[in-house]
Amino acid sequence: MSAGSVALVVPAEISVSSWDFYELSIPATIFGKPQPDLADPWYELRLCGTAEPSSVAPGFTLRSQYGLDDLADAETVIVASVPDACVEHGEPVPAELTAALREAAAAGARMVSLCTGAFALAEAGLLDGRRATAHWMHTAQLAQRYPKVQVDDSVLYVDDGDVLTSAGMTAGLDLCLHLVRRDLGPHVANQLARRMVVPAHRPGGQAQFIDLSVPDTDGQGLAPVLDWVRAHLDEPLTIEDLARRAAVSPRTLYRRLQEATGTTPLQWLLNQRLGRAQTLLEATDLPMEKIAELSGLGTANNLRHHFLKHIGVSPSDYRRAFPRQPDRSRLGPARA
């Protein structure tokens, strides 16, 4: 196992928001800080700018001795973001960047994107025919602009061998730790994650988020009913039960809840149950049967079925990502 060289692209005039700065700092931290007690040599990080200096945030500049022509010499190339205008307004990714990315890929580099960096890989043609992801807020634009890319907006990251892409924010950290795990083994990745006080491993197939669909308004009087449901998730509930409590017909409840949350009553209820199960898995050491009971999912088999289908990992794998001291004071469902 070896670490190798990592080239991190820092585009000029990137006009980064604080989010972009965060995503840029993730690979810089993971690959740029030596960890000699874990692996020696560690990665060799090169910040490759498209111009001098490269602006990364208000009041900050990066100066690097490396340029885009140095990407081809790296074993791993990471694009953490592209300018917002490339995503929001359809402006082209700089041609010199896409050319350098194609040259690096042809030279055998492992190509990686975090969040909107996927637009650069896609523009370079490196995602054609491949499954890829980005932050869920931008996957629609990615799919529309690059129809040859198989965009998956639900996962944390996609490992397609020599090309890897991740969703935004902390999913970029998950992907970088995944790279360390691939390169240097699980022990090194786990110890590094422990030092960073983050979950050691979140599988790439885990869902980016579960939409709990909290109404922006009271949904024409539905808020008290929805609050009541969230406090009674361990009980058998039907649409008719909710409609009676709201003093409306099931058809009216369906229409109002869909208008308020953007989803159907049954899907909203399932999302609430999954959210409660996630909380119990994160915060307790309860057995799976008990978690299924308290979340209203019935049995451990049913819990596992819905986790695999909607979150992408098993309940056991999800729990392992959250080492904790059990707090049994949080176990019982609240009562209205």
Salt bridges, closest charged atoms under 4 A:
ASP37 OD2 - ARG195 NH2 2.18
GLU44 OE2 - ARG46 NE 3.13
GLU88 OE2 - HIS138 ND1 3.74
ASP152 OD2 - ARG131 NH2 3.14
ASP159 OD2 - HIS178 NE2 2.70
ASP159 OD1 - ARG182 NH1 2.97
ASP160 OD2 - ARG130 NH1 2.79
ASP162 OD1 - ARG130 NH2 3.03
ASP174 OD2 - ARG202 NH2 2.46
ASP183 OD2 - ARG110 NH2 2.82
ASP227 OD1 - ARG230 NH2 2.70
ASP234 OD2 - ARG335 NH2 3.20
GLU235 OE2 - ARG335 NH2 3.59
ASP241 OD1 - ARG244 NH2 2.50
GLU259 OE2 - ARG255 NH1 3.74
ASP285 OD1 - ARG328 NH2 2.74
GLU293 OE2 - LYS290 NZ 3.49
ASP317 OD1 - ARG320 NH2 2.23
